[in-house]
């Protein structure tokens, strides 16, 4: 019971810090998907709908991943599909290191949870107004990727 309470307090504190940071930043869109049982299934892909009204200014796009000690790898492969309001799509295959060769996790963390911001695109312009759909699938060689708490997407103004 004490362990569950500590985990609940950690989520509450991290949520409050996230809100405080969000209110003072240049973020245009922030959302995340919590993984059921801290496991990212190959068939359970986070999807984000990003409303775009500004086609003049450039943006940075980041992913945020929170992992725990049960995550079995030091890297992650992602298949990212972006669908424009007009229906055109592009898919990128990405690889990110989450820890160094000695197993030291990158990013920030406390206890079992490690959070890392992964840059996806920098200084990108959205060519048309409307809703852009981002679909992310992990590309690891196992179906159920244990130790992933959540995965998020953040779009912010470039250069701020």
Helices and strands as residue ranges (DSSP letters): H 2-23, E 27-34, G 36-38, E 39-41, E 46-52, E 59-67, E 75-83, E 89-97, E 108-110, E 113-124, E 130-138, E 144-146, E 148-157
